[in-house]
Amino acid sequence: MSYRLFAVTAPGLEPLVMTELANLGLSAQKPTSFSLSGEPVEETGGVEFEASRTDLYRANLWLRTANRIIYRLGEFRAVSFPELRKKAARLPWETVLSPGQPVAIRVTCRKSRLYHSDGVAERVAGAIQDALKQPVPLKKFDESSLPLPQLIIVRFSHDECVISVDTSGALLHRRGYRLETAKAPLRESLAAGMLLASGWDRQSPLVDPFCGSGTIPIEAAMMARKIAPGKNRQFAFMDWPGFNKKNWEKVLQQATSHEIRHSPVIQASDRDAGAIRIAKENADRAGVLNSIQFECLAISAVQPAGLSGWIVTNPPYGVRISPGRDMRDLYARFGDVLREKYPAWHTAILSSSDVLYGQLRLPAQDKIQLINGGIPVSLYLGRVE
Ligand SMILES: C[S@@+](CC[C@H](N)C(=O)[O-])C[C@H]1O[C@@H](n2cnc3c(N)ncnc32)[C@H](O)[C@@H]1O
């Protein structure tokens, strides 16, 4: 059986998820919709792909930059509630829901006659009951209260209804290693995206001199050592009636058998001793503590580990940390340190504005627009000159 899947990503990360899927032997494309004038428009926020059941397991296990993977259970046109209930009841719910499994239904409606999202959710819940012939407990989807219900995603657009089922459960960036965070942590998926976009070869030295809770160096060590990001967590598909435990265990075993012990030099520093303590604990939980050299250092005291390599970092940008404080001096100093100690190193620096980045006086060869914790940011890619 083949599954029609959609990997949900933060806007800007779609090309990286496509590359990750290609590395798994899966080809994906950006979905298109049509403008009022009939022109095709590429949608953001994810990519579509088809996969076997084994590949669905592999994609959840391996994707570092996606938020979740959803499975398109069915689609149809509906303009009235009875029509919605009747058509939704025909979908193969028995393949994804065990009897008594609680569900959460998330609805969005755009330009459709059925626009009342609570009403739509109620009819879809009724349809599931009709199909399974027993009551379906409805719950809220709250990632902080486990066990999670099975998430059902209903999307109406121009009277066309698409019903999808989440295959992941908790968001994929939740690898399970980060129990504590320092100030303004990055999502693991964004940190992985920065590393992939930077073109780091996974062999040269890598430095994060503003490491906070260690997300970038930990993700880097996991990538270099071929550690699957999802190997220590549960996924929603594991509760489906058709879950093939043997198959999953094989996928997991294959993944762990390819892990490698050694990693290139990865240096992580921060001037905050509390952040370094947290970063070390996170690295320990991720199983990569021995791959990272942690040090409590201000930016002016860092020392390069080699003649060339990559600096991948997100310095403070004064929005979430020290609001209102001018960060320009810090950026100017960071630029001086780079020119003095890291000539010709590659850089991937996440920052909130061109003005701040400009203080570094480093030309950017490329700039990728992203969102970090609701704040629009850019990843500036370049080389120290
Ligand atoms: C945006 S946070 C980094 C967050 C990190 N990427 C994470 O995922 O947790 C910026 C970090 O820069 C550190 N920092 C601020 N000024 C510094 C300086 N002059 N030298 C070194 N680190 C500094 C802060 O302590 C903070 O942890």
The ligand as a MOL file (V3000), in Angstrom:
LIG
                    3D

  0  0  0     0  0            999 V3000
M  V30 BEGIN CTAB
M  V30 COUNTS 27 29 0 0 0
M  V30 BEGIN ATOM
M  V30 1 C 19.8770 33.2680 21.0600 0
M  V30 2 S 20.8210 32.5130 22.3180 0 CHG=1
M  V30 3 C 21.3800 31.0300 21.5840 0
M  V30 4 C 20.3610 29.9400 21.7290 0
M  V30 5 C 20.8700 28.5790 21.3110 0
M  V30 6 N 21.0660 28.4790 19.8730 0
M  V30 7 C 19.9190 27.4900 21.8080 0
M  V30 8 O 19.3350 26.7760 20.9820 0
M  V30 9 O 19.7070 27.3800 23.0220 0 CHG=-1
M  V30 10 C 22.2470 33.4960 22.3890 0
M  V30 11 C 23.2760 33.0990 23.4190 0
M  V30 12 O 24.3780 34.0050 23.3180 0
M  V30 13 C 24.9780 34.1210 24.6050 0
M  V30 14 N 25.7840 35.3600 24.6140 0
M  V30 15 C 25.3680 36.6490 24.6710 0
M  V30 16 N 26.4170 37.4790 24.6250 0
M  V30 17 C 27.5370 36.7220 24.5410 0
M  V30 18 C 28.9350 37.0060 24.4560 0
M  V30 19 N 29.3840 38.2360 24.4530 0
M  V30 20 N 29.7910 35.9640 24.3470 0
M  V30 21 C 29.3430 34.6780 24.3360 0
M  V30 22 N 28.0330 34.3580 24.4400 0
M  V30 23 C 27.1440 35.3560 24.5450 0
M  V30 24 C 23.7860 34.1320 25.5550 0
M  V30 25 O 24.1960 33.7030 26.8560 0
M  V30 26 C 22.8150 33.1600 24.8790 0
M  V30 27 O 22.9080 31.8640 25.4220 0
M  V30 END ATOM
M  V30 BEGIN BOND
M  V30 1 1 1 2
M  V30 2 1 2 3
M  V30 3 1 2 10
M  V30 4 1 3 4
M  V30 5 1 4 5
M  V30 6 1 5 6
M  V30 7 1 5 7
M  V30 8 2 7 8
M  V30 9 1 7 9
M  V30 10 1 10 11
M  V30 11 1 11 12
M  V30 12 1 11 26
M  V30 13 1 12 13
M  V30 14 1 13 14
M  V30 15 1 13 24
M  V30 16 1 14 15
M  V30 17 1 14 23
M  V30 18 2 15 16
M  V30 19 1 16 17
M  V30 20 1 17 18
M  V30 21 2 17 23
M  V30 22 1 18 19
M  V30 23 2 18 20
M  V30 24 1 20 21
M  V30 25 2 21 22
M  V30 26 1 22 23
M  V30 27 1 24 25
M  V30 28 1 24 26
M  V30 29 1 26 27
M  V30 END BOND
M  V30 END CTAB
M  END
